[in-house]
């Protein structure tokens, strides 16, 4: 019997089997989550009212908006949607919800589960072979990953500073009743009216903040929500177990907030992995006071003294908690509306603009965010309170770095650290330290950057921010990339990516994969890089940040170039340029560099020269200096091929002498190759040989396979043309271990064996090169059997 199947994106929904499938795996769903999806899909031609959906899911009408909101939240998570994107389930304000994703209905020929949908087009799943043109080319490296990771570190976690800015600094003290590494606060269950849905996350954040003020180690709410988002199915017990396993915390705080005619009751329970839970409850007229009172009772039960009280306005606190709850749920428009409608915040313009800037940053509106933060820094609220001013400076530094203004961002982080005391405020100090460390990297102040990262890691660990610690590790991996140590970078980045995935931290996960791809390509691990690209590509529908969408396309194009799949790479580069944010110089530079490389690989020299010229003219002042030299080499090769020697001469200082050796600081390999090829073209073979030697020594000292191959690719043909087969064999032999997976190395072997008339070796090398060619052409002279005796003559003349 056939059963109707609803397909959308990577998903198949089979109502009769009560199954949801994603690609090759079944998604486990709680009953109410399934029924919510079923009803919305069945009535996708119209909006479904709130009461209708409640009746379909719960079978009764006495259900709060908070309870329904939980079911819709889980339904969205199950199909890779959220309240901000709303690509699948759209909220109809004041009415209900509507299914908006395109659905294809079909009747399968096989039982449910036998047919599996692919997550990507079959043609893109495996590297392929074909034929087209190729030329000598440098590898254009990754540009600007630090900016994106840093920005995520600062303002994503920095949202946790949306608290009372008068909160005291309290030194950690020992826990007397229940020893614990950290305490995790879960979202509260809420039983109230429709307008009370904010209490679920707002009270969670308030409780965590209050416990933190008392000296306990409590992860930021955003980290906890990321962990919960990674689960396919959610329940109070499973949530507690999952966060305990992920964070190693022994104490988890669960709670319930109930509204009645007389006010609010908040019940909290601190539950250890083993032993007896500590329950408390407190009733008050409003939710904020009830949550604070319950937290204070819990602190007393745990043997803690209360933090000193500061003046508080209940309405002001409630506004901040409501806005914070909306931001944690990724409902950015709602958060903005809450903030702008608050009469209390209107009386404090510095606080209002700071909160709105955080919302703008999350929405990718960097110009507006920075303008608001500039205003805040000139207002009394920021000039009178050092801690608040430090928070604003850290936020502005993150905004500037995200667009590649490293020097400006560095000054902001430096000023923030000067305002924060050495003891206390570990979360804020950790964020500012990570920010300052990242701005030091583009200046090659690596030792200072490492010191900042180390101090940041200690601070974030003491604050209980496991997600923040993973971010530090990711940035350590990027630092190793900047130092030219991709092998070491892979260790950091692979671990950080897995950690982000376990947290469900999509943005950080994708950014870390970008760095990992670059490191894998530098190590000539193309298949591993392809696997990392596919890992990210499978999540492309969930990406709302335009910068990140472009970055993902550039990553995929870069790997496709290495496989010789030029047409697919060209399509992606065209799409990336069409969606390029106008204010991101780093992404623009990277896209142009890859486009120039593509044209050079196809020997389209005029196009390569023009694109490279534009890219070099607008090259970022910082953050991408190590990537400039390969682009200079591309432009030089293009100009020499076009006969424009005067333009080529102006690209580098041609009067430089060849360094004796790389010394402690190896030279830039691509630049040394450019000098060698220039002098070779000018007929100065002796100087060219010295430059090639220096390039090879620098590449060997750095130990990066991609650079070693670049030298061999440039130098070996020169040696073969000169009849120096012995030297050529040494150079080609250096890259022979990578010939089975790298076309350029395989082509070098083919050239060598053809020149030496080693026919069996030539034939095997030809088959290997053809298998790796993709759309790259192998010169016809190398595909013909070598003439007998040519190799003998070459050896005699070259040795």
Secondary structure by P-SEA (a helix, b strand, c coil): cbbbbbbcccbbbbccccccccccbbbbbcaaaaaaaaaaaaaccccccaaaaaaaacccccccaaaaaaaaaaaaaaaccccccccccccccccbbbbccbbbbbbbccccccbbbbcccccccbbbbbbbbbccccccccccaaaaaaaaacccccccccccccbbbbccccccccccccccccbbbbbccccccccaaaaaaaaaaaaaaaccccccaaaaaaaaaacccccaaaaaaaaaaaccccbbbbbbbbbcccbbbbbbbbcccccbbbbbbbbcccaaaaaaaaaaaaaaaacccccccccccaaaaaaaaaaaaaaaacaaaaaaaaaaacaaaaacaaaaaaaaaaaaaaacaaaaaaaaaaaaaacaaaaacaaaaaaaaaaaaaaaaaacaaaaaaaaaaaaaaacccccaaaaaaaaaaaaaaaaaaacaaaaaaaaaaaaaaaaaaaccaaaaaaaaaaaaaaaaaaccaaaaaaaaaaaaaaaaaacaaaaaaaaaaaaaaaaaaacaaaaaaaaaaaaaaaccccccaaaaaaaaaaaaaaaaaacaaaaaaaaaaaaaaacccccaaaaaaaaaaaaaaaaaacaaaaaaaaaaaaaaaccccccccaaaaaaaaaaaaaaaacaaaaaaaccccccccccccccccccaaaaaaaaaaaaaacaaaaaaaaaaaaaaaaaaaccaaaaaaaaaacaaaaaaacaaaaaaaaaaaacccccccaaaaaaaaaaaaaacaaaaaaaaaaaaaaaccccccccccccccccaaaaaaaaacc
